[in-house]
């Protein structure tokens, strides 16, 4: 016997590119073999992912489950009728407001007629048929009525705008039901054997596509009681177009990526060969066959990387963290609604406060500004996935920056805007040629100064970065001669870094010189910066 079971989505776990749904139904069963029909499953469902279990007072044996297509002739009439009734009620209210507005406008025409009769009032005043006091009463009446009319019309206009927005929303919902509901959906058929009568609650779980989440961050630098902290709000941005609304569900988001665990990439031999100059092209009498061209196009298309999915957007909640081996799951408290319209929904995964190390970074060759830098060691359990971060200093929004993958124990570095009270100036102090050399060598000497001044009220740490040329020819020699103070770091590629401690109001100058020596017959390019 066939038994129809209506299910309700209870739990949803959202992965970066899909979601796992758990839905629950209820039915009354008698002893014997039955087939439970679960309709209205979305077409985004992965049929191989469907699993069934259940419990209840009935003693049931699950024999198997099969997923078939279910076809519809039209959209569900109950939802359509409900929306059409709401639209009709809003349209009636708008017509009533229009009638009231027309009445006030007619009243305004009447008042204009009284104003236009001013000449008659003047004649009556001159003939003694009316008094000045009576005319003042008419004027006061006109002003009072005119003010009441204008106030009423403004209120009616505002009410009309509100009703118009509601009408447009309802019309969009009706259009969505009529046009986006597919003419077919999946239906699960569950074969069961009932050994004892009773109620049974089947639980059906499945994976759907066209759902996912992406991380977002709000990062704020806060100074309180003489201490500075970095507040990080970790948000999940969720959307879904699965074809099934999630209403009052227990929501969780997971950092697991099921699609990446399905197949290990294959490694192929890596061939190298000697360079062969291109051969002169020969004239070809006939074009390549169309089949060969199509094969090349197919091969190129297969080699092309798949485009990245569009980012998602969404509302706000808080979550608890549960570690699951290599992945982390954030469970939102309470129950959540996520409609099937692709609109963004935001939920807060974590709120954390970390103690940063603050300093200032400047690269004066390219900019005379100093950037505020915060460096923290990330200590939370859940990793920070790659995403966009909105940056704040106090209540001031200063822009956005990308966040890289950051695991527990990793260091997170952020630039938090420009500090105008740190002035930086880089100057070319020396550039000359050593004329004492009599041999066939040319020696150029360059010198630079970098002056940094602290106009802040507190002492600061400033990191200054610069560089000198790197030779790519064995006969070109580059040497760093005079440096004051000595750099804290100098790399093999001649990148220089100084770490300065500046008290409030202090100024410090970095000086360095380097020489470039090369044969006079050798032309050198790239020296001027």
DRENVO-121694 format. One line per field, with one value per residue (C-alpha): x, y, z; residue in one letter. Coordinates in steps of 0.25 Angstrom, whole numbers, plus 5000, padded with zeros to 4 digits. Layout:
BEGIN
c1 = c(X|...)
c2 = c(Y|...)
c3 = c(Z|...)
residu = c(A|...)
This chain:
BEGIN
c1 = c(5000|5005|5006|5009|5018|5020|5034|5039|5054|5060|5075|5084|5099|5105|5118|5126|5119|5107|5099|5094|5079|5072|5057|5047|5032|5022|5011|5002|5006|4999|5005|5009|5018|5016|5023|5025|5024|5032|5029|5034|5049|5057|5064|5077|5077|5089|5081|5093|5093|5079|5079|5067|5065|5054|5048|5034|5024|5023|5032|5038|5048|5054|5056|5061|5059|5058|5057|5048|5043|5030|5023|5014|5004|5004|5009|5002|4989|4988|5001|4996|4982|4988|4997|4987|4977|4988|4991|4976|4975|4987|4981|4968|4975|4982|4969|4963|4975|4974|4959|4963|4973|4963|4954|4965|4969|4954|4954|4967|4960|4948|4958|4965|4951|4949|4963|4960|4947|4956|4952|4937|4941|4948|4936|4927|4937|4936|4921|4920|4914|4925|4935|4951|4949|4940|4950|4961|4953|4952|4967|4969|4959|4967|4980|4975|4968|4980|4990|4980|4979|4994|4997|4986|4992|5006|5001|4993|5005|5014|5004|5003|5018|5018|5006|5013|5026|5018|5010|5023|5028|5016|5016|5030|5027|5015|5024|5035|5025|5019|5032|5043|5035|5040|5029|5036|5043|5048|5040|5046|5040|5043|5040|5037|5031|5023|5023|5015|5005|5008|5013|5026|5035|5044|5057|5062|5076|5082|5092|5088|5096|5094|5096|5109|5115|5127|5134|5134|5141|5139|5152|5153|5165|5160|5167|5162|5168|5182|5181|5179|5172|5168|5153|5150|5136|5136|5123|5118|5111|5101|5091|5083|5075|5073|5058|5054|5052|5059|5049|5052|5064|5076|5087|5102|5113|5125|5139|5140|5141|5134|5137|5152|5152|5146|5158|5173|5180|5189|5203|5209|5224|5230|5238|5249|5256|5266|5262|5259|5257|5244|5244|5239|5225|5221|5209|5198|5189|5177|5172|5172|5160|5148|5149|5164|5160|5148|5158|5167|5156|5151|5165|5167|5154|5157|5170|5164|5162|5148|5143|5142|5128|5122|5123|5111|5105|5095|5088|5095|5095|5106|5111|5118|5130|5132|5144|5143|5156|5162|5149|5142|5127|5120|5106|5097|5088|5073|5066|5068|5060|5068|5059|5060|5063|5078|5077|5089|5088|5099|5102|5113|5122|5132|5134|5148|5158|5173|5184|5192|5206|5205|5216|5217|5222|5227|5234|5238|5243|5229|5221|5223|5213|5214|5204|5199|5201|5195|5201|5194|5196|5183|5179|5165|5161|5154|5162|5160|5157|5161|5151|5149|5151|5145|5154|5151|5159|5150|5137|5144|5143|5156|5154|5155|5166|5167|5170|5178|5176|5180|5181|5182|5196|5198|5202|5192|5197|5188|5190|5180|5181|5191|5196|5198|5205|5217|5225|5234|5244|5254|5264|5275|5287|5299|5301|5314|5325|5339|5348|5361|5360|5370|5367|5356|5345|5334|5330|5316|5313|5299|5294|5281|5275|5261|5256|5245|5238|5228|5217|5209|5207|5214|5226|5225|5232|5235|5239|5246|5248|5257|5266|5279|5281|5284|5294|5290|5304|5317|5324|5315|5318|5309|5314|5307|5317|5312|5300|5295|5289|5292|5279|5273|5272|5278|5274|5282|5274|5278|5265|5268|5260|5262|5254|5254|5248|5244|5239|5228|5233|5246|5252|5263|5270|5274|5286|5293|5302|5305|5314|5312|5325|5325|5334|5333|5330|5318|5305|5297|5282|5272|5281|5271|5260)
c2 = c(5000|5014|5024|5039|5045|5060|5064|5077|5081|5080|5081|5087|5087|5096|5093|5103|5098|5089|5086|5073|5073|5065|5065|5058|5053|5045|5035|5024|5010|4996|4983|4978|4983|4998|5008|5022|5033|5045|5056|5070|5067|5077|5075|5079|5067|5057|5044|5035|5043|5039|5032|5028|5024|5026|5023|5022|5013|5004|4993|4995|4989|4998|4990|5000|5014|5019|5033|5036|5048|5054|5063|5075|5082|5095|5103|5100|5107|5109|5118|5125|5128|5133|5143|5147|5150|5159|5166|5169|5174|5184|5189|5191|5199|5207|5211|5215|5224|5230|5233|5240|5248|5252|5257|5266|5271|5275|5282|5289|5294|5299|5307|5313|5318|5325|5332|5336|5343|5353|5365|5362|5363|5376|5382|5377|5384|5397|5396|5393|5379|5373|5376|5375|5365|5356|5356|5353|5341|5336|5338|5330|5319|5318|5316|5306|5298|5299|5294|5282|5279|5278|5270|5260|5259|5257|5246|5239|5240|5233|5222|5220|5218|5208|5200|5201|5195|5183|5181|5180|5170|5161|5162|5157|5146|5142|5142|5134|5123|5123|5123|5117|5105|5093|5085|5073|5069|5057|5047|5037|5023|5016|5001|4997|4984|4987|4976|4984|4995|5010|5023|5024|5036|5034|5043|5045|5052|5056|5065|5077|5086|5101|5104|5109|5119|5128|5135|5150|5157|5170|5174|5186|5192|5197|5205|5204|5208|5210|5196|5192|5180|5174|5170|5160|5156|5144|5143|5132|5138|5127|5126|5115|5113|5098|5099|5096|5107|5105|5110|5109|5099|5096|5102|5099|5102|5094|5096|5082|5082|5069|5072|5072|5058|5050|5048|5049|5056|5048|5051|5050|5049|5063|5063|5073|5074|5083|5096|5095|5108|5109|5104|5113|5112|5105|5108|5098|5095|5091|5095|5085|5076|5081|5069|5072|5086|5081|5072|5083|5092|5081|5078|5093|5094|5082|5088|5102|5104|5104|5118|5121|5121|5135|5139|5139|5149|5150|5153|5151|5140|5134|5119|5109|5102|5087|5080|5068|5063|5072|5081|5090|5092|5104|5102|5114|5115|5115|5113|5120|5123|5123|5126|5119|5132|5133|5145|5146|5142|5145|5137|5140|5129|5134|5147|5148|5158|5157|5165|5170|5175|5189|5196|5205|5201|5210|5208|5223|5220|5218|5226|5236|5230|5221|5209|5205|5190|5180|5166|5155|5140|5133|5124|5120|5106|5109|5113|5126|5123|5132|5143|5158|5167|5180|5188|5198|5207|5210|5214|5219|5210|5210|5199|5185|5175|5160|5149|5137|5123|5124|5112|5112|5117|5124|5139|5149|5162|5174|5188|5197|5210|5222|5230|5244|5248|5240|5248|5241|5248|5241|5249|5246|5252|5248|5243|5245|5237|5234|5241|5236|5222|5221|5207|5203|5203|5213|5215|5221|5225|5228|5233|5234|5239|5235|5244|5239|5248|5244|5254|5245|5246|5232|5225|5216|5205|5208|5198|5205|5197|5200|5194|5195|5189|5175|5171|5161|5162|5157|5169|5179|5180|5186|5189|5195|5204|5214|5211|5218|5211|5197|5190|5180|5171|5170|5159|5153|5161|5174|5177|5186|5187|5196|5196|5209|5213|5227|5234|5245|5257|5250|5249|5240|5239|5227|5229|5219|5219|5209|5208|5202|5198|5193|5193|5206|5198|5192|5199|5198|5200|5201|5209|5221|5219)
c3 = c(5000|4997|5008|5005|5015|5016|5021|5028|5027|5041|5040|5029|5028|5018|5011|5003|4990|4994|5006|5014|5017|5028|5027|5036|5033|5041|5037|5043|5038|5040|5039|5025|5014|5010|5000|5007|4996|5000|4989|4986|4987|4979|4966|4971|4980|4978|4976|4981|4994|4999|5012|5021|5035|5045|5058|5065|5072|5060|5058|5044|5035|5024|5011|5001|4995|4981|4975|4963|4956|4960|4949|4951|4942|4949|4961|4975|4975|4990|4990|4977|4983|4996|4989|4979|4991|4998|4984|4983|4997|4995|4982|4989|4999|4989|4982|4995|4997|4983|4986|4998|4991|4980|4991|4997|4983|4980|4993|4988|4976|4985|4993|4980|4976|4989|4987|4973|4979|4986|4977|4981|4996|4993|4987|4998|5008|5000|5000|5015|5012|5020|5030|5032|5043|5034|5023|5033|5038|5023|5021|5034|5029|5016|5023|5032|5021|5012|5023|5026|5011|5009|5021|5018|5003|5008|5018|5007|4997|5008|5010|4995|4994|5005|4999|4985|4991|4997|4984|4977|4987|4986|4971|4971|4980|4971|4959|4966|4969|4955|4948|4956|4961|4952|4945|4951|4965|4971|4979|4989|4990|5002|5003|5018|5025|5037|5048|5058|5056|5061|5057|5049|5047|5035|5034|5020|5017|5004|4998|4989|4980|4977|4992|4999|5008|5007|5019|5022|5033|5041|5047|5057|5064|5078|5088|5103|5116|5110|5103|5089|5084|5071|5070|5059|5055|5046|5037|5028|5015|5011|4999|4993|4981|4983|4980|4994|5005|5018|5029|5044|5042|5051|5043|5042|5033|5031|5026|5019|5004|4999|4985|4987|4994|4983|4974|4975|4964|4955|4953|4939|4934|4932|4919|4915|4901|4894|4888|4873|4865|4858|4844|4833|4830|4817|4809|4811|4799|4807|4821|4832|4833|4841|4850|4854|4857|4866|4873|4876|4881|4891|4896|4899|4906|4914|4918|4922|4937|4942|4946|4961|4967|4969|4983|4993|5001|5014|5032|5046|5057|5066|5066|5074|5068|5067|5062|5052|5049|5038|5037|5046|5047|5053|5058|5059|5071|5070|5057|5044|5031|5018|5006|4992|4985|4985|4995|5004|5018|5029|5041|5051|5053|5063|5071|5076|5083|5081|5086|5074|5072|5066|5058|5046|5032|5021|5008|5004|4990|4986|4996|5007|5016|5028|5029|5043|5044|5054|5055|5063|5066|5063|5074|5072|5068|5055|5043|5036|5022|5010|5009|5009|5022|5025|5033|5044|5054|5065|5058|5045|5033|5025|5014|5011|5010|5006|5017|5014|5020|5035|5044|5059|5062|5049|5049|5043|5038|5035|5030|5037|5029|5028|5040|5035|5048|5044|5033|5024|5013|5004|4997|4987|4995|4985|4971|4965|4957|4962|4953|4960|4953|4942|4938|4928|4940|4943|4957|4961|4975|4980|4994|5000|5013|5019|5030|5039|5049|5060|5063|5071|5086|5089|5085|5072|5065|5050|5040|5028|5015|5003|4994|4985|4971|4969|4958|4947|4940|4946|4942|4949|4963|4974|4988|5000|5006|5017|5025|5037|5045|5041|5035|5043|5031|5017|5008|4996|4987|4994|5001|5013|5026|5038|5051|5058|5071|5072|5084|5083|5075|5071|5057|5052|5039|5031|5022|5012|5000|4990|4978|4964|4957|4942|4930|4922|4910|4916|4916|4929|4929|4941|4951|4952|4962)
residu = c(X|X|X|X|X|X|X|X|X|X|X|X|X|X|X|X|X|X|X|X|X|X|X|X|X|X|X|X|X|X|X|X|X|X|X|X|X|X|X|X|X|X|X|X|X|X|X|X|X|X|X|X|X|X|X|X|X|X|X|X|X|X|X|X|X|X|X|X|X|X|X|X|X|X|X|X|X|X|X|X|X|X|X|X|X|X|X|X|X|X|X|X|X|X|X|X|X|X|X|X|X|X|X|X|X|X|X|X|X|X|X|X|X|X|X|X|X|X|X|X|X|X|X|X|X|X|X|X|X|X|X|X|X|X|X|X|X|X|X|X|X|X|X|X|X|X|X|X|X|X|X|X|X|X|X|X|X|X|X|X|X|X|X|X|X|X|X|X|X|X|X|X|X|X|X|X|X|X|X|X|X|X|X|X|X|X|X|X|X|X|X|X|X|X|X|X|X|X|X|X|X|X|X|X|X|X|X|X|X|X|X|X|X|X|X|X|X|X|X|X|X|X|X|X|X|X|X|X|X|X|X|X|X|X|X|X|X|X|X|X|X|X|X|X|X|X|X|X|X|X|X|X|X|X|X|X|X|X|X|X|X|X|X|X|X|X|X|X|X|X|X|X|X|X|X|X|X|X|X|X|X|X|X|X|X|X|X|X|X|X|X|X|X|X|X|X|X|X|X|X|X|X|X|X|X|X|X|X|X|X|X|X|X|X|X|X|X|X|X|X|X|X|X|X|X|X|X|X|X|X|X|X|X|X|X|X|X|X|X|X|X|X|X|X|X|X|X|X|X|X|X|X|X|X|X|X|X|X|X|X|X|X|X|X|X|X|X|X|X|X|X|X|X|X|X|X|X|X|X|X|X|X|X|X|X|X|X|X|X|X|X|X|X|X|X|X|X|X|X|X|X|X|X|X|X|X|X|X|X|X|X|X|X|X|X|X|X|X|X|X|X|X|X|X|X|X|X|X|X|X|X|X|X|X|X|X|X|X|X|X|X|X|X|X|X|X|X|X|X|X|X|X|X|X|X|X|X|X|X|X|X|X|X|X|X|X|X|X|X|X|X|X|X|X|X|X|X|X|X|X|X|X|X|X|X|X|X|X|X|X|X|X|X|X|X|X|X|X|X|X|X|X|X|X|X|X|X|X|X|X|X|X|X|X|X|X|X|X|X|X|X|X|X|X|X|X|X|X|X)
